[in-house]
Amino acid sequence: MAAVKTADKVTQRKNAKVVTKAAKKETALQKSIRRVRSGIIFEAAYQRANAALAKTKPAKTIAATDIYLRLCSVLDVTHIEMNAPPSDYLKGDDPVKVLRAFAAVLNNSNEFESDGLGLAPGDLGGAKKMKQIGGAIIDWYESNGWIVT
């Protein structure tokens, strides 16, 4: 009879372990589902908040013509040949260094400073033509919420 009671206790312990493992797995699954659900809810809230912000804060606009004229002003020229190399307008021994420095010149110029132009030195480093410099400026405006017309 004692052997039967011992066997019953062993069986009960095994069953308890199986139930505990199943409960832990269920708990882990519930946590995973909760995390995914929370992430979805948070992302939806983020999208709603950005949509509301976009409605309340109109985008700033700038004409590409204005950007062109401002660039002409910084370079102190009346016309820029789009396919000309930057070295036709910017002088220096190392073209890459000159372009990197020119980003700071543009950022701090009277023409662009009020808009907060924030070109990084590398934004102009690979420009082989003047239109690539203009393109980098337009890219900055658009990536900072401006509408370029």
C-alpha positions in Angstrom: 0.0 0.0 0.0 2.9 2.4 0.8 4.3 1.7 -2.7 1.0 2.7 -4.3 0.9 6.0 -2.2 4.5 6.7 -3.3 3.7 6.0 -6.9 0.7 8.3 -6.7 2.8 11.1 -5.2 5.3 10.7 -8.0 2.6 10.8 -10.6 1.1 13.9 -8.9 4.4 15.7 -9.0 5.0 14.8 -12.6 1.5 16.1 -13.5 2.1 19.3 -11.5 5.4 19.9 -13.4 3.6 19.3 -16.7 0.8 21.7 -15.7 3.4 24.3 -14.5 5.4 24.1 -17.8 2.2 24.5 -19.8 1.2 27.5 -17.7 4.6 29.0 -18.2 4.4 28.5 -21.9 1.0 30.0 -21.9 2.2 33.0 -19.9 5.1 33.5 -22.3 2.8 33.3 -25.3 0.4 35.8 -23.6 3.3 38.2 -22.9 4.4 37.9 -26.6 0.9 38.6 -27.8 0.6 41.5 -25.4 3.9 43.0 -26.7 2.8 42.7 -30.3 -0.6 44.2 -29.5 1.0 47.1 -27.6 3.4 47.8 -30.4 0.5 47.9 -32.9 -1.5 50.3 -30.7 1.6 52.5 -30.1 2.3 52.6 -33.9 -1.3 53.6 -34.6 -1.2 56.3 -32.0 2.1 57.6 -33.5 0.5 57.7 -37.0 -2.6 59.5 -35.7 -0.5 62.0 -33.8 1.6 62.8 -36.9 -1.5 63.1 -39.0 -3.0 65.6 -36.5 0.3 67.5 -36.3 0.4 67.7 -40.1 -3.1 69.2 -40.1 -2.3 71.8 -37.5 1.1 72.7 -38.8 1.2 73.7 -42.4 4.3 72.7 -44.3 6.6 75.5 -45.3 7.0 76.0 -49.0 9.9 77.3 -51.1 10.2 77.6 -54.9 13.1 75.8 -56.6 13.6 79.1 -58.4 14.3 80.8 -55.0 16.8 78.2 -54.1 18.6 78.7 -57.5 18.6 82.5 -57.0 19.9 82.2 -53.5 22.7 79.9 -54.6 23.6 82.4 -57.3 23.7 85.1 -54.7 26.0 83.0 -52.4 28.3 82.4 -55.4 28.0 86.1 -56.4 27.0 85.1 -60.0 24.0 85.9 -62.1 23.8 82.4 -63.8 24.9 78.9 -62.9 25.6 76.4 -65.6 23.9 73.2 -64.4 26.4 70.7 -65.9 29.5 72.7 -65.0 31.8 71.3 -62.4 31.8 73.0 -59.1 35.4 73.9 -59.6 34.2 76.5 -62.1 32.6 78.4 -59.2 34.6 77.3 -56.2 38.3 77.5 -55.9 40.7 75.4 -53.9 43.4 72.7 -54.1 41.3 69.8 -53.0 37.8 69.7 -54.6 36.3 67.4 -52.0 37.5 69.6 -49.1 36.3 72.7 -50.9 32.8 71.2 -51.4 32.7 70.0 -47.7 33.6 73.6 -46.6 31.0 75.0 -49.0 28.2 73.2 -47.1 29.1 75.3 -44.1 29.2 78.5 -46.2 25.7 77.8 -47.5 24.4 77.0 -44.0 25.7 80.2 -42.6 24.9 82.5 -45.5 22.3 85.2 -45.2 20.4 83.6 -48.1 19.8 80.2 -46.3 20.4 80.8 -42.6 16.9 82.0 -41.8 15.5 78.7 -43.1 17.9 76.8 -40.9 19.7 75.0 -43.8 21.7 72.3 -42.2 23.7 70.6 -44.9 26.3 68.1 -43.5 29.8 68.4 -44.9 29.4 65.1 -46.8 26.2 66.2 -48.5 28.1 68.0 -51.2 31.3 65.9 -51.2 30.4 63.8 -54.2 29.0 66.6 -56.4 30.5 66.5 -59.9 28.1 69.0 -61.4 26.5 72.2 -60.1 23.0 70.6 -60.4 24.0 68.1 -57.8 24.7 70.9 -55.3 21.3 72.3 -56.1 19.8 68.8 -55.7 21.4 68.4 -52.3 19.9 71.7 -51.1 16.5 70.6 -52.4 16.9 67.2 -50.7 17.6 68.9 -47.4 14.5 71.1 -47.7 12.3 68.2 -48.5 13.7 65.9 -45.8 13.0 68.7 -43.3 9.3 69.0 -44.1 9.4 71.7 -46.7 7.5 71.6 -50.0 9.7 72.6 -52.9 7.7 73.8 -55.9 
